[in-house]
Amino acid sequence: MTVAHPSRRADLTRRANAMWDWMSEHFSMPGLLAGAAFFALSLTPSLLPRTEIVQGILSGCCFALGYGLGNSAHWLWGYLGLKVPPGRVTRAMGAVVAIVAMALVLIALSYANLWQNSVRSVMGMPPVDQFQPLLIALVAAPIAAVLILVGRLLVMLIRMVWRWLAALLPPRAALVLSVIVVAIVVGLLVNSVVWRAALRVADGFYERLDAIVSTDDAAPLATEKTGSAQSLIDWSTIGRDSRVYVQSGPDAADIERITGRPAIEPLRTYVGLRSAPTPEARAALALAELKRIGAFERSVLVLVMPVGTGWVDRAGIDTLEYLFGGDVASVAVQYSYLTSALSLLVEPQYGTDAAQALFDTVYGYWTSLPRDTRPKLYLYGLSLGALASQNSTTVYDVLADPFDGALWAGPPFSSSVWHRVTESREPGTPYWLPRFGNGSAIRFMNQSGTAGWDDQPWGPMRIVFLQYASDPIVFFSFESDWSRPAWLDAPRGPDVSPALNWFPLVTFLQLALDSALSQSAPVGHGHLYSPRDYIDAWAAITQPPGWTREQLEALKLAVDPNDYAPNAQ
């Protein structure tokens, strides 16, 4: 057995100590341990499946967040003058911490595929690639490094201000004030300069994008179409998403082919942001166009609120037109160029203003018509459109002559109506599929259709919230940062991973990322609502004549959900 020379051992010890001193100077061991723990937790399931790029971004951010918290705790320990073990013990503890941190990362990566597949399996998706953990690590590492560097720059800035203030104030007071000053200055710069400039750029970009259409995209020839030569709405004033809504729906022949029943041409009207200068003027234009095309002579009239950019979910209207053989008129009014997420953050009132103007204008005319000959009046909206539609009126305004019902799909978490009804649910019913009161006015639905409604009678106004338990737009909350969401209580939703657990801070970041990528799930999960579920919801609300349960099931099979996937649009 060969024994190292004492001088050799001493040299190795000195080198090891020097390396450790360098690491201790540049890295916080408690920060690395907390970062590794946050990294590991970020790999656990959330509501939606994640690609390796998305997971890498999330894990890198979580590592940086954990490192920052651990480093702050480490600094506070020293700042308070608390004792630390002797140098040799501290080095040994640091080595153990480093080993534990590395083990946490490796163990979590080894479980990453299992956790992701638990989400994909409940959504009927194939398993992830076996090399995904390696790709996650490669994406997460530079992101964590950049964020930690940004954090260090902020600390350097705080120390600089601290040194300036130390000449005027006691050291601790100078420190507190320096943190406050830097936080305020950085916050103002980010909010007033970076954030607002980004919003201006985004608004201009989406406005230009809204106006960009193919040169071959000529105005419709049919007189009843929005933008035709006879239309009161100029074709050039409605954008790309608006034109898709006007032109993409099924015609009478498509409806007859799908349903095997006689059909007529559905009527679709759309008023763009450039069609008139104010919400009231756009609503008046919508009413005039509805009168022109004979919308009030149809059996059903729907007031549609689109999402932020003006996009309308085709599945939500196509299915209603199938159920009524095309005897449907619908009208949508654009209120923003921004995406729903940006609109919700920046201009949520714009959607409400547009919805209120449209409802007041059309409802006022509708109530002047004879009750036995006017169409049934319904409201419809998806996501931010559902929020705006809910805010368009109150029950007190329509008690004397209520509209017939509403379908609100994927209502966002900020919806006060949805939140109030959900919190007042019947005891024992799950948060993700509550029962409210006696079910005569408001009901909730997911992939299970009308199961559990037990043939309960409806009242004069029928409202359905269509929501999936895996939809982060519905179930995100800022409180998930520090409290466990109620939708995690047993029983779980049918498309929520049984391996999903709540972790402070980490779950909040997971849900925030899920919300930003809410359409990454297959149709029928997340924020992508399936035509078969729309059929159940509309059938419950409108009670279309002549349809049996068997015929409705056949219609569901005839409508291909893949036609409504994002890559099919």
C-alpha positions in Angstrom: 0.0 0.0 0.0 1.5 3.3 -1.1 1.3 6.2 1.4 1.5 9.8 0.1 4.4 11.8 1.4 3.5 14.2 4.2 4.6 17.2 2.1 2.5 15.9 -0.8 -0.5 15.6 1.4 0.0 19.1 2.8 0.2 20.5 -0.7 -3.0 18.7 -1.7 -4.7 20.1 1.4 -3.6 23.6 0.7 -4.9 23.4 -2.9 -8.2 21.9 -1.8 -8.5 24.7 0.8 -7.6 27.3 -1.7 -10.2 26.0 -4.2 -12.8 25.9 -1.4 -12.0 29.4 -0.3 -12.4 30.5 -4.0 -15.8 28.8 -4.2 -16.9 30.2 -0.9 -16.0 33.7 -2.0 -17.9 33.4 -5.3 -20.8 31.1 -4.4 -23.1 30.7 -1.5 -23.3 27.1 -0.3 -26.8 27.6 1.2 -27.7 29.4 -2.0 -26.6 26.3 -4.1 -28.6 24.0 -1.8 -31.7 26.1 -2.0 -31.3 26.5 -5.8 -30.9 22.8 -6.2 -34.1 22.2 -4.2 -36.1 24.7 -6.2 -34.7 23.2 -9.4 -35.8 19.7 -8.3 -39.3 20.9 -7.4 -39.6 22.7 -10.7 -39.4 19.4 -12.5 -42.5 18.1 -10.7 -45.8 18.1 -12.7 -48.1 21.1 -13.1 -51.3 21.4 -15.1 -49.9 21.2 -18.6 -47.2 19.1 -20.3 -43.9 21.0 -20.9 -41.3 20.6 -23.6 -37.6 20.5 -22.7 -37.1 24.1 -23.7 -40.0 25.3 -21.6 -39.0 23.1 -18.7 -35.4 24.3 -19.0 -36.5 27.9 -18.8 -38.7 27.3 -15.8 -36.0 25.2 -14.0 -33.3 27.8 -14.7 -35.5 30.5 -13.2 -36.4 28.4 -10.2 -32.7 27.6 -9.5 -31.9 31.3 -9.6 -34.8 32.1 -7.3 -33.7 29.4 -4.8 -30.1 30.6 -5.0 -31.2 34.1 -4.3 -33.2 33.1 -1.3 -30.5 30.9 0.1 -27.8 33.5 -0.5 -29.9 36.1 1.3 -30.4 33.8 4.3 -26.6 33.2 4.3 -25.8 36.9 4.3 -28.4 37.6 7.0 -26.9 35.0 9.2 -23.5 36.7 9.1 -25.0 40.2 9.3 -26.7 39.3 12.5 -23.4 38.2 13.9 -24.4 34.6 14.5 -21.5 32.2 15.0 -20.3 29.7 12.4 -18.3 26.5 13.1 -14.5 26.5 12.8 -12.9 26.7 9.4 -12.3 23.0 9.0 -15.9 22.1 10.0 -17.3 24.8 7.8 -15.4 23.4 4.8 -16.6 19.9 5.6 -20.2 21.1 5.8 -19.8 23.0 2.6 -18.5 19.9 0.8 -21.5 17.9 2.1 -23.9 20.7 1.0 -22.3 20.7 -2.5 -22.7 16.9 -2.8 -26.3 17.0 -1.6 -27.1 19.8 -4.0 -25.6 17.8 -6.9 -27.4 14.7 -5.8 -30.7 16.6 -5.7 -30.3 17.8 -9.2 -29.3 14.4 -10.6 -32.1 12.6 -8.8 -34.7 15.1 -9.9 -33.5 14.9 -13.5 -33.8 11.1 -13.3 -37.5 11.5 -12.3 -38.2 14.3 -14.8 -39.6 12.0 -17.5 -41.7 10.1 -15.1 -43.3 13.3 -13.8 -43.9 14.7 -17.3 -45.4 11.5 -18.5 -47.8 11.5 -15.6 -49.3 14.7 -17.1 -49.1 13.4 -20.7 -50.8 10.2 -19.8 -54.0 11.8 -18.5 -54.2 13.8 -21.7 -53.6 10.8 -24.0 -50.2 12.1 -25.2 -47.2 9.9 -26.1 -44.3 9.8 -23.5 -41.4 12.2 -23.7 -38.0 11.4 -25.3 -35.6 9.7 -23.0 -32.9 12.3 -23.5 -35.2 15.2 -22.3 -33.5 15.5 -18.9 -30.1 16.3 -20.5 -31.7 18.9 -22.8 -33.5 20.5 -19.7 -30.1 20.8 -17.9 -28.4 22.3 -21.0 -31.2 25.0 -21.3 -31.5 25.7 -17.5 -27.8 26.2 -16.8 -27.2 29.4 -18.9 -30.6 30.9 -17.8 -29.8 30.3 -14.1 -26.3 31.8 -14.6 -27.6 35.0 -16.3 -30.3 35.5 -13.6 -27.7 35.0 -10.8 -25.4 37.5 -12.6 -28.3 40.0 -12.7 -28.9 39.5 -9.0 -25.2 40.1 -8.3 -25.3 43.4 -10.2 -28.3 44.5 -8.1 -26.4 43.6 -5.0 -23.4 45.6 -6.2 -25.7 48.6 -6.9 -27.2 48.3 -3.3 -23.7 48.2 -1.9 -22.7 51.3 -3.9 -25.7 53.3 -2.6 -25.0 51.9 0.9 -21.5 53.3 0.9 -22.8 56.7 -0.2 -25.4 56.8 2.5 -23.2 55.4 5.2 -21.5 58.8 5.5 -24.8 60.4 6.4 -26.7 57.7 8.3 -26.0 54.8 10.8 -24.9 51.7 8.9 -28.1 49.7 9.3 -30.3 52.6 8.5 -28.2 53.2 5.4 -28.5 49.6 4.3 -32.3 49.6 4.7 -32.6 52.9 2.8 -30.3 51.7 0.0 -32.4 48.6 -0.6 -35.6 50.7 -0.7 -34.0 53.3 -3.1 -32.6 50.7 -5.5 -35.9 48.8 -5.4 -37.9 51.9 -6.2 -35.5 53.1 -9.0 -35.3 49.7 -10.7 -39.1 49.2 -10.4 -39.8 52.6 -11.9 -37.3 52.0 -14.7 -38.7 48.6 -15.5 -42.4 49.7 -15.3 -42.2 53.2 -16.8 -39.5 52.6 -19.4 -39.0 48.9 -20.3 -42.6 47.7 -19.7 -44.4 50.6 -21.2 -42.1 50.7 -24.2 -42.6 47.0 -24.7 -46.4 47.4 -24.6 -46.2 50.2 -27.1 -44.2 48.0 -29.4 -46.5 45.1 -28.8 -49.6 47.2 -29.5 -48.1 48.6 -32.7 -47.0 45.2 -33.8 -50.4 43.5 -33.2 -52.2 46.5 -34.8 -50.1 46.1 -38.0 -50.5 42.4 -37.8 -54.3 42.8 -37.6 -54.3 44.8 -40.8 -52.0 42.4 -42.7 -54.0 40.1 -45.0 -53.2 38.3 -48.2 -53.6 40.4 -51.4 -55.8 37.5 -52.6 -58.2 38.0 -49.7 -60.9 39.7 -51.5 -64.1 41.0 -49.9 -67.0 38.5 -49.8 -69.5 38.5 -52.6 -72.5 37.2 -50.6 -74.6 40.2 -49.6 -75.2 39.0 -46.1 -71.4 38.8 -45.4 -69.6 41.4 -43.4 -67.4 43.4 -45.8 -69.4 42.7 -48.9 -70.4 45.5 -51.3 -73.7 45.8 -49.5 -72.3 45.6 -46.0 -72.2 48.7 -43.7 -68.8 47.5 -42.5 -65.9 48.2 -44.7 -63.8 45.0 -45.4 -60.6 46.9 -44.9 -61.5 47.8 -41.3 -61.5 44.3 -40.0 -58.3 42.3 -39.6 -57.0 38.8 -40.0 -58.8 37.1 -37.1 -62.0 39.0 -37.9 -62.0 37.7 -41.5 -61.3 34.2 -40.3 -64.4 34.4 -38.1 -66.5 35.7 -41.0 -65.4 33.3 -43.6 -64.4 30.1 -41.9 -67.7 28.9 -40.5 -69.7 26.0 -42.1 -72.1 26.9 -44.9 -75.5 25.3 -45.5 -73.9 22.5 -47.5 -71.4 21.7 -44.8 -74.1 21.6 -42.1 -76.3 19.3 -44.2 -73.3 17.0 -44.8 -72.4 16.8 -41.1 -75.9 16.6 -39.6 -77.9 15.0 -42.4 -80.6 17.7 -41.9 -81.8 20.6 -44.1 -79.9 23.8 -43.4 -79.7 27.5 -44.3 -76.7 29.8 -44.4 -75.6 31.0 -40.9 -75.2 34.8 -40.5 -72.0 36.1 -39.0 -71.2 39.8 -38.4 -68.0 41.3 -37.1 -67.1 44.9 -36.3 -63.4 45.7 -36.1 -61.6 48.3 -34.0 -61.1 50.4 -37.2 -64.7 50.1 -38.2 -65.9 52.9 -35.9 -64.1 55.3 -33.4 -65.8 54.3 -30.1 -67.3 51.3 -28.4 -70.8 52.9 -28.7 -70.3 53.6 -32.3 -69.1 50.1 -33.0 -72.1 48.7 -31.2 -74.5 50.9 -33.2 -72.8 49.7 -36.4 -73.2 46.1 -35.3 -76.9 46.6 -34.7 -77.4 48.3 -38.0 -75.6 45.4 -39.8 -77.7 42.8 -37.9 -80.9 44.5 -39.0 -79.6 44.7 -42.6 -78.9 41.0 -42.9 -82.1 39.9 -41.1 -80.5 38.6 -38.0 -83.6 39.2 -35.8 -85.5 36.8 -38.0 -83.4 33.9 -37.1 -84.1 31.5 -34.2 -80.9 32.2 -32.3 -78.9 35.4 -31.9 -75.5 35.3 -30.1 -73.5 38.2 -28.8 -69.9 37.1 -29.1 -67.0 38.6 -27.2 -63.6 37.6 -28.8 -60.3 37.2 -27.1 -57.9 40.1 -26.9 -56.6 40.1 -30.5 -60.2 39.7 -31.9 -60.0 36.0 -32.4 -63.2 33.9 -32.0 -63.0 30.2 -31.2 -64.5 28.6 -34.2 -65.6 25.5 -32.3 -67.8 27.6 -30.0 -69.9 29.0 -32.9 -69.6 26.2 -35.5 -71.2 23.7 -33.1 -74.2 26.0 -32.4 -74.7 26.4 -36.1 -74.7 22.6 -36.6 -77.3 22.2 -33.8 -79.7 24.7 -35.4 -79.2 23.9 -39.0 -77.6 27.3 -39.7 -80.6 29.2 -38.3 -78.2 31.3 -36.2 -77.0 34.9 -36.3 -73.9 36.0 -34.4 -72.1 39.2 -33.9 -68.6 39.9 -32.5 -67.0 43.3 -31.7 -63.2 43.7 -31.4 -61.9 45.7 -28.5 -58.1 45.2 -28.6 -55.1 44.3 -30.8 -53.2 42.8 -27.9 -53.2 39.1 -26.9 -55.5 38.1 -24.1 -52.7 37.9 -21.5 -51.5 41.5 -22.3 -55.1 42.8 -22.6 -55.9 41.3 -19.2 -52.9 43.0 -17.6 -53.0 46.4 -19.4 -56.6 47.2 -20.6 -59.1 44.8 -19.0 -61.7 47.6 -19.0 -61.6 47.9 -22.8 -63.3 44.5 -23.2 -65.9 45.3 -20.6 -66.7 48.7 -22.3 -67.1 47.0 -25.6 -69.3 44.2 -24.2 -71.5 46.6 -22.3 -72.0 48.8 -25.3 -72.9 45.8 -27.5 -75.2 44.3 -25.0 -77.0 47.5 -24.2 -77.5 48.4 -27.8 -78.7 45.0 -29.1 -80.6 44.1 -25.9 -82.4 47.4 -26.1 -83.6 46.7 -29.6 -84.3 43.0 -28.9 -86.6 43.8 -26.0 -88.7 46.1 -28.3 -89.6 43.1 -30.5 -92.6 40.8 -29.9 -91.5 38.0 -27.5 -93.1 35.3 -29.6 -91.3 36.2 -32.8 -87.9 37.5 -31.8 -84.8 35.2 -31.7 -83.5 33.6 -28.5 -80.7 35.8 -27.2 -77.5 34.2 -25.9 -74.0 35.5 -24.8 -70.8 33.7 -25.6 -67.1 34.3 -24.8 -63.9 32.3 -24.3 -61.2 33.4 -21.9 -60.9 37.2 -21.8 -64.0 37.3 -24.0 -65.9 35.3 -21.3 -64.8 37.9 -18.7 -65.9 40.8 -20.8 -69.2 39.0 -21.6 -69.9 38.4 -17.9 -69.3 42.1 -17.2 -71.6 43.3 -20.0 -74.7 43.3 -17.8 -76.1 42.4 -14.4 -79.1 40.2 -13.5 -80.8 43.3 -12.0 -80.8 45.0 -15.4 -82.6 42.1 -17.2 -85.0 40.8 -14.5 -88.0 42.2 -16.3 -87.0 40.6 -19.6 -84.0 38.3 -19.2 -81.9 37.1 -22.1 -82.0 33.3 -22.6 -78.6 32.2 -21.5 -74.8 32.3 -21.8 -71.9 30.0 -22.5 -68.6 31.2 -20.9 -65.7 28.9 -21.7 -62.4 29.0 -19.9 -63.3 32.0 -17.7 -60.1 33.6 -16.4 -59.2 33.5 -12.8 -59.8 37.3 -12.4 -63.6 36.8 -13.1 -65.4 38.0 -10.1 -68.7 36.3 -11.1 -67.0 32.9 -11.6 -65.0 33.3 -8.3 -68.1 34.3 -6.3 -70.1 31.4 -7.7 -67.3 28.9 -7.2 -66.6 30.0 -3.6 -70.4 29.6 -2.9 -70.5 26.0 -4.3 -72.5 23.3 -2.6 -70.5 21.5 0.1 -68.8 18.4 -1.1 -68.6 19.4 -4.7 -65.0 19.9 -6.1 -63.6 23.3 -6.8 -62.9 22.4 -10.5 -66.6 21.3 -11.1 -68.8 22.9 -8.5 -72.5 22.9 -8.1 -74.2 26.2 -7.4 -77.5 26.5 -5.6 -80.3 24.4 -7.1 -78.7 24.5 -10.6 -81.6 26.3 -12.2 -79.6 29.2 -13.4 -75.8 28.4 -13.3 -74.1 25.1 -14.0 -70.5 24.0 -14.6 -69.3 21.5 -17.2 -66.1 19.8 -18.3 -65.3 16.7 -20.4 -68.0 14.8 -18.5 -70.8 16.7 -20.2 -74.1 16.9 -18.3 -73.2 14.0 -16.0 -74.4 14.7 -12.5 -77.1 17.2 -13.4 -79.8 14.6 -12.8 -82.4 16.1 -15.1 -82.7 19.2 -12.9 -85.1 21.8 -14.3 -83.7 25.0 -15.7 -85.0 28.5 -14.9 -85.7 31.1 -17.6 -82.0 32.0 -18.0 -79.5 29.2 -18.5 -75.8 29.9 -17.9 -73.0 27.3 -18.3 -69.3 27.7 -17.3 -67.3 25.3 -19.5 -64.0 24.7 -17.9 -61.3 22.0 -17.8 -59.6 21.1 -14.5 -56.3 21.4 -16.4 -56.9 25.0 -17.6 -54.4 27.3 -16.0 -56.2 30.4 -17.2 -59.1 29.4 -15.0 -57.2 28.0 -12.0 -54.2 30.3 -11.8 -54.1 32.5 -8.7 -51.6 34.8 -7.1 -52.4 33.1 -3.7 -50.8 29.9 -5.0 -47.5 31.6 -4.1 -48.2 31.0 -0.4 -51.3 28.8 -0.1 -52.4 25.5 -1.5 -55.1 25.8 -4.2 -58.4 24.3 -3.4 -58.5 22.5 -6.8 -55.8 20.2 -5.6 -58.1 18.7 -3.0 -59.4 15.2 -3.7 -61.0 14.2 -5.9 -58.7 15.5 -8.6 -59.9 16.6 -12.0 -59.9 13.9 -14.7 -57.0 15.5 -16.7 -54.8 16.6 -13.7 -51.7 14.5 -12.9 -52.1 12.5 -9.6 -48.4 13.4 -9.0 -49.0 17.2 -9.0 -48.3 18.7 -5.6 -48.1 22.2 -4.2 -44.8 23.9 -3.3 -44.6 27.5 -2.2 -43.2 29.9 -4.9 -42.4 27.0 -7.3 -46.0 26.1 -8.0 -46.8 29.8 -8.6 -44.1 29.9 -11.3 -45.2 26.7 -12.8 -48.8 27.9 -13.1 -47.7 31.3 -14.4 -45.8 29.5 -17.2 -48.7 27.2 -17.8 -50.9 30.2 -18.3 -48.6 31.8 -20.8 -48.6 28.5 -22.7 -52.2 27.5 -22.0 -52.8 26.3 -25.6 -49.9 23.8 -25.6 -52.2 20.9 -24.6 -54.2 18.7 -26.9 -57.7 19.8 -27.9 -60.0 19.0 -25.0 -57.5 19.9 -22.3 -55.9 23.0 -21.0 -57.3 26.1 -22.6 -58.3 24.3 -25.9 -62.0 23.5 -25.7 -63.2 20.6 -27.8 -66.2 20.8 -30.1 -67.8 17.8 -28.5 -67.9 19.7 -25.1 -69.3 22.8 -26.8 -72.0 20.6 -28.3 -73.0 19.3 -24.8 -72.9 22.9 -23.4 -74.9 24.5 -26.2 -77.5 21.6 -26.3 -78.0 22.1 -22.5 -78.4 25.9 -22.8 -80.5 26.2 -26.0 -82.4 22.9 -26.1 -82.3 22.6 -29.9 -85.4 21.0 -31.2 -85.4 17.5 -32.8 -82.2 16.2 -31.3 -82.0 13.0 -29.3 -79.1 12.0 -27.1 -78.0 9.4 -29.7 -78.1 12.1 -32.4 -76.0 14.4 -30.3 -73.4 11.7 -29.8 -73.3 11.1 -33.6 -72.7 14.8 -34.2 -69.8 14.7 -31.7 -68.2 11.9 -33.7 -68.8 13.7 -37.0 -67.1 16.9 -35.9 -63.3 16.4 -36.0 -61.6 18.0 -33.0 -58.3 18.1 -34.9 -59.8 20.7 -37.2 -59.8 23.1 -34.3 -56.2 22.5 -33.1 -54.0 25.6 -33.2 -51.8 24.2 -36.0 -55.0 23.7 -38.0 -56.0 27.3 -38.0 
